[in-house]
Amino acid sequence: MTFYPFPAHTYCTPADFFVIQTLNTIGCYRRWSYLEVRYLVLNTTNSVLEVKMIGENAGDGLRLRRAQSVTRAEEIQAEEKKARRSQPDKPCHRPQDSLFSWTSGFDNFTGFVNWAFLLLSMGGFRLLLENFIKYGIRVDPIQWFYVFTGMDSGSSDHPTLILLLYILVPITLCLITEKGLAVEIIPVSLGMISHVVNLLVLVLIPMVSIHVRDGFGLIGASMVSFLYSVIFLKLWSYVQVNSWCRNKQRGVNNNTLRRQSLSFSSLPKKSDNDGESEHMEVQLVQYPDNLNLKDLFYFIAAPTLCYELNFPRTQRIRKRFLLKRILEVIIGSQLMLVIIQQYIIPSVKNSLIPFSNMDVTKATERLLKLAIPNHLLWLCMFYITFHSFLNLVGELMHFADRKFYSDWWNANNIDSFWRSWNLPVHRWAVRHLYIPLVGMGYPKTVGGLTVFFVSAFFHEYLVSVPLKTFKIWAFMGMMAQVPLSHISKFMEIKCGPRWGNVVVWASLIIGQPLCIMIYYHDYVITHYGKALMEDYSHV
């Protein structure tokens, strides 16, 4: 008879648990109170357990010698097993669980992993053959040359090249304004107004130029929009960090600072005889000595969005490492172009009519068909951009901080994914948006929503401006990450981290092709009209 003398909420020490097992072993059939067990005195030997109980009759001691030690119990089981094997019926059974039972302790499913990869490879190869049979080989490098050079737009004055060169103007204006603020020629209020106007114009120029001026190809417009967005974020950081240094130099205690940039004034003072200190004095840059074209253009070219007076540097360029990254960028870029031309373009065009007619069944089939090549393209883009290209630039610039991404593939919720997959943007958002807002007294929720709002704006900016189709689908998709974050956290808590990771992957695999189908439909309707929809709905 098994019994538990303690209440369910009572903490049971190892000694108490040993007492319970002992009482069960010796076959006591009365229910023991909590105080009785707590006052048990255990005297154990190698093979005999003596239990003395102090109960209601404290003067009457109870001495029991019936329990066996653990070692003795194992010996008995071994003897029984040996005796069973000696029987003439040749027994072949023993107590054991099925492998799929949780209690079996079996966890080696490597064969199933190999089976899954083989099945996935066979399915992918079947889709490859189906695509070749249906469309043939659609890869055309000459067509990509026309697209990248803008010759497909029929323009001869190359407006994309003009905007790419114009980017030097806001960069130079920013540096001139900072120099004026450093020597106090420009008042602080006027300097801040100048920076705000400069940054706003920087964002508005691609929107107005691409929308009004003809001659921008899709690739050229995308390059201009992306470059102007990056320069906007870099100049924001440049202005804010110099403001921090200027306030520190003037003795202004800014409570919203996350941390000061490394400068000579922030270093601990050492004696003049310290050779190491003298070496550091020579190497570190002090504000306002950083306000020069060389320093600013190094920051513009460096693979980071956050400005510092003294970036970590490497001593040399590793030629073998650099050659590997160059080959990865070249080969990976060609692979991405093949995926786009051979798989994504036919799937997107074939989804136009079912999506426009709201045929749920066919639209869902097209969505799932588009999801596989689109997801492969996204994974290639991630590797080429965040590993190959940024490491290539970092090696050329002697930039030592190479952590451009974290293990986002293991993210158990949406928040963890956005904090780990794009670290340059994440660092910028935390350093220049979230922490300053929280330092100003705003709640953390407001800071987080502001970060998502700015991110949603730039996602929409990078899609709508090149397409000349000003919608809000990308913006709404980014803002939808806020409730989706709560859903993924709920799944992580209630169903385990694995299901939270499943939600993250599902949002990546399904969300992106859905946005592509929506924007292609709106692009055709906006620029060609419903009358010509049939012409753009098949390959």
N, C-alpha and C positions, 0 to 999 in steps of 0.2 A: 504494500500500500504506500503510495507516494503522497507526501503532504508537504505543505509550505507553512511553517510556523509564523512567518513574518507577513505583515500587511503588504499590499501591492506597492505602496508608496514608500516603504521603508528601505533605507540604504543597507545593502547586505555586503559586509566585508568578506574577503576571502576566507577568514576564519569561520564566520557564520555559515558560509556556504559549505565548508568542510564539515561542520557540525550537522547540517541538514542531511548531507549525503551519508554521514555516519549513522544517524538515526534511522534513515531509510534502509540502510544495509542490515542493521541488527534487527529489523522487523518490529519496531515499536508501533503499536496500533492506536495509540492515543494521540490527541492533538496537543502539541506543546505550545505554551504561551511564549510571547516574545521575551519576557524577563527570565523565564526558565532557561531558555537556550543561551541568553547572554551570560548567564552565570555558570555555564558548563565548564568544567575543568578537564582538559584533554591531556592524557598522558599516553604518548604513542611510543611503541617499540617497533622493531623491524617487521614483526608479523602479528603483533597483538595490539589492539586499541582498547585502552581502558577509559570508560566514560563514567564520570562521577557527576550526578545530578543533584542540584540543590533545589528542591521544590517546596511543596507546602510543608512536608515533614523534613525540616532541615537536619534533624538529628539522625534520620535514617538514610544512610548512603546507599546508592544503587551501583553495583559493580557488574559490568557486563564484559564478557570476553568472547564475543562472537564475530566481530568484524575482521576482515582480512585486509591486508595492505594492498596497495595498487600493484606492487611487484608480484605478490602472491596470486592476485587475480589473473594477471597475465600468464603466470606459470600454469594456472589451472586451465585457461583457455588453450594454451599450447598443448597441454596434455590431452584435452578433449579432441583437438584437431588431429593429433597424432593417432589417437585411438580410433577415430572415424576412418582415417586413411588405411588403417590395418584391417578394416572389415572386408569380407569377401565380395560385397556388392560393388566395390570400387567407386565410391562416391565422387562426383564431379561438380557438385554444387557447393556454393558458399554464399554467405550474406553479402550482397553488393547491389548498388543502384545502377539504373540505366545511365548511359553517358549524357543524354540530354537533360537529365534531372539536375537541378541546382545543387543537390546534396552529394552528387558524385564527385565534385571537385575537378572534373575534366574541363580543360580550357584550350586544348590544341585543335583549332579548326583551320589550320593552314591550307588543307586541301580544298575547303570551301572557298577560301580567298582566291586560290588559283583557278578554281572552277568559275568564279564570278568574273575574273579578268578574262579568261578564255571566252566565256559567253559574251561579254561586252565587246571583245575584239571581233568575234564572229558577226555580231550585230552591226558594228561599225563598218566592217568590210562589206557586208551586204548592202548597206546604205551607199557605200562608195561605188559599188558596181551598178546599183540602181541609178545613181546620179549620172554616171558615165553613159549608160545605155539610153537614158532619157534626154540628156542635154549634150552629150559629147564633151570634148575638152574645150572649156570656155576661157581658159587662161590666155590672156593676150597682153604681153608686156608693153607693146606699142601703145595700146589704149591707156595703160596706166601712165605712160610718159606724157600723153596729151592731157590727162587729168591733172597730173602734178604740175605741169608747166602752165596750166591755164589756157592752153590752145583750144580746148574743147568749148570754151565760152565765146570764142570769136573775137576777143579783144586783143589789140596790138600795143596798148600803152602800159600793160602790166600793173594794174592798181594794187595788187597784192604786194609786189616788191616795193612800191612807194610807201605803203603803210608799214611794212617791216623796217624800212629805213627811218621812218618818222618816229619810231619808238625812242630814238636817241634824244629827241626834243624834251619830252617830259622827264627823262632821267637827268638831263643837264639842268633843267629848271629846278628840280628837287635839290641837286647839289648846290646850286647858286643860292637858293633860299636858306639852306642849312648853314652855309658859310656866313651869310648875312646875319643869321640868328646867333651864330657863335661869337662874332665880333660886336654884336649888339647894334649893328647898323639898322636892322629891321626889327621893329617891335614884335613881341611874342604873338600878340593877337593877329597882327597883319601877316606874320609868317605862317601861322596856323591856317588862316583863311586861304593863303596862297597854296598851301599843301592840299587843302580840301578841294579847291577848284581844280588843281592840277590832276588829282586822282579821279575826280568825277569826269573831267574831260577825257582822261585816259580810258575810262570805261565806255563813254558815249561815242567816241570816234569810230570804233568798229561797227556799232549798231547803226549809226547814221550812214556811214560810208557804204557798207555792204547793202543796206536796204535801198539807198537812193541811187548809188552808182552801179551801172551794169558792167559786166566784165569780170566779176569775181566767180571763179569756179568753186565747187563745193570743198575741195581739199584746200585751196588757197584761203577761202573764208574761214575754214576751221583752224588753219595754222595761225591766222591773224588773231582770231578770237582767243585761242589758247595762249598765245604769247602775250597779248595785252592783259589777260587775266593774271598770268604769272608775274608780270612786271608790276601790276597793281598791288598784289600781295607783298612782293619784295619791297616796294617803295613804302608801303604802309609800315612794315617792320623797320625799315631804315629810318623813317621819320620818328617813330615811337622810341626806338632805342637811343637815338641821338638826343631826344627830349629827356629821357631818363638820365643820360650822362650829363646833360647841361644842367638839369635840376640838382644833381648830386654835386656838381662842381660849384654851383652857387649856394650850396648849403640848404637846399629845400628838401625837407623830409616828405617824400611822397609815400603815403601809406598803401598805395595800390600797387607797389612794385612787387613783382614775383621774385626777382633777383636782379642784381646789378650786373651789367656786362663786365667782363674781366678787364680791368684797366690798371694803370700804375697807381692811381690814387687809392684804389681799394686793396692794394697789397699790404701785408704787414711790414712795418719798418724794421730794417735790420741794420746792423753796424756797417760802417763803410769798409771794414776789413773783410767782410764776407764776400768771397769771390763769386759764389753762386748768386747772391743778390745782385751783384753788378751785371752778371750775365742776363738775368731776368729783366733788369732795367733797360738793357739794350734791345731785347727782343720784343717786349710788349709795347703795344701802341697806346698812347694816351690821347684822350679827347682834348682839343679838337684836331689833333694831328691826323686823324683818320679821314678828315674831310678833303679827299682828293679823288681825282678820276681813277687812278690805279686801284685804290681800295674799293670804290663803288663798283667799278666794272668787274673786279674779281668777285664781288658778292653777286652781281647780276649773272655771271657765268657759273657760279658754284651751285652744286646740286642741293640747295636748301632754300627755304623761304624765310628763315629767321636770321636776322643780322646780328653779328657780334663784332667787336673791335678786334678780337684776336681769335681766329678760327684755329682749330687743331690741324696741324699740317703733317704730311709725310715727308720723309727725307729724299726719296727717289721714286722714279717711275718704274714699276715692274713690267718689263717689256712682254714677257710671256703672258702675264695676266691681262695686259692691255690687248694683246693680239686675240686672246680667247674672247674677250668682250666684243671686239670689233666683228669677229666672225659670227658671234651669236646675234648681234644686231642685224647684220646683213642677211644671214640665213633665216632668222626669225621673221624679219620684215617680209621677205619673199613668201614665207609660209602663210603669214597673215593675209597677204594679197591673194594668194591662191584660195584660201578659205572664203574670203569675201566674194571673189569672182565666180568660183565654181559652185559654192553651196548656198551662201547667204542671199545673194541677189536673186536667184531663181525662187527660193522659198519666200522671200519678202514679196516679190511680184505676184506669185501664185496665191498669196493670202489676201490680196486686195479686195477681190469680189466677195468672197465669203465674209470677210470682216465688214465690208460696207453693207451687205445685205443682212448682217446680224445672224448669219447661219451658225448657231452655236456649235453644232457638231463639227462641221468642216473647219470653222475658225479655230476650234480647240485642236483639231488634228494638225492644222498648219502651224499653230503655236508650238506644239510639242516637237514638230519636225524642225522648226527653226531653232528651238532651244538648244539642241545638241551642237550644231556648228557655231552658233553664237557663243555658247559657253566655252567651247574650245578656243575661239578667237579671243575671248576675254582673258582666259588663262595665259595664252601666248602674249597678249598685250601686257599683262601684269609682269610676266617674267622678263620680257624684253625691256620694258620701261623701268621698272623698279630695281631690277637686278643688273641686267646687261648695260643699258644705256647710262643710268645714273652712276654705276661703278666705273664705266668708261670715262665719264666726265670728271668724276671724283679723282680718278687716277691721273688724268691730265692736269687737273688743277691742284694736285697734292692735297686734296681734301681728305682728312683722316676719319671723319665720322661717316661710316658707311652703313649705318643701320637705317635703311629706308623702309623697312617693313618688319613686322613681327609675325608670329605664327597665327595669322588670322584664320587659317583653315581649321584650327582647333577651337575657334570661338564658340562658346556655349550660348551666347545671346547676341542681339544686334549691337548693343553698346560695345561689347568686347571686340566685335568685328570692326566697327568704325574707329576704334582706338588703336587698331593694330595693322590694318591693311595699307594705310597711306600715312606713314609717320611724318613726312615733311609737312603735310597739310594739318595733321593732328597737332603737331608741336606749335604751328602757327596759330591755330584756333585756340589752344589752351593758353599760350603765352600772351597773345595780343587781343583776345576777346573775352574768354571765360574768366581768367584770373583778374583782369582789370575791372570787369563788371562786378564780380563778387567782392573785390576790394573796395568798390564804391558803395557797397551796402545792398546791392541787389541780391535776391535769393538765388541759390544754385540752380533752381528750376528755370529762372529767367535767363541765366547764363547759358544753360544747356539749350534752351529753345532758340536763343539768339544764334548760337553756333550752327544749329540745324537750319535756321532761316537763311543765314549767309551762304551756307553750303548749298541749300536748295536754289538760291538765286543764281549762283555760278553754274550749277548743273543745267538750269534752264537757259542761261546765257550761252553756254557752249553748244547747245543744241538748236535753239530758236534762231540765233543770229546767223549762223551759216546757212540754215534752211530758209531764211526769210519768212518763217512761219511762227509768229509769236503766239504760242500757246502756253499752257501752264501744266502740262502733263509731267514733265521732269520735276518741276517744282513740287507738285502734289505728291509725286512718288517719293521725293526726299522727306517731305513733311510727314508722309505716312510711316516713315521709319520710327517715329515717336510711339504711336500705338503698337506697331509691330515689335518694338523693343519690350513693351510690357507683356506681349503675348509670348515672346521667346523666353523671357524670365519666368513667366508662369509655367511654361513647359519644362524649363530647367528645374524648377523647384518641385513641381508635382510629379513629373515623369522621369526626371534624371537629366544629367548634362548631355547625354547622347541625343535626346529628343530636342533639346535646345539647339544643338549643332545642326540637326536635321532641318529645323525651321530656318536657320541662317542659310544653309545651302539651297533650300527650296526657294527662298526669296531671291537669291542670286540667279538661279537657273530659269525661273519662270518670269520674274519681273522685267528683266532686260529685253527679251524678245517681245514681250507685250508692248513695251514702250516703242520699240522699233516699228511694230505693225501700226500702232496708233499714229506715229509721226509720219510714216510713209503715206498712210491714207490721207492725213490732213495736208501733206505736201502736194499730193496729186490734185486734191480738190481745190487747194488755194491757187496753184499755178497753172493748172490745165483744165479744171472744171470737170463736172460729172460726165459731160458729153464725151470726153476723151479718156474716161477711166478704163474702158475696155482695152485701149491700146497699151496701157501700162500695167495690165493685170496678168500678163503671161510673157514668157521668154521666147 
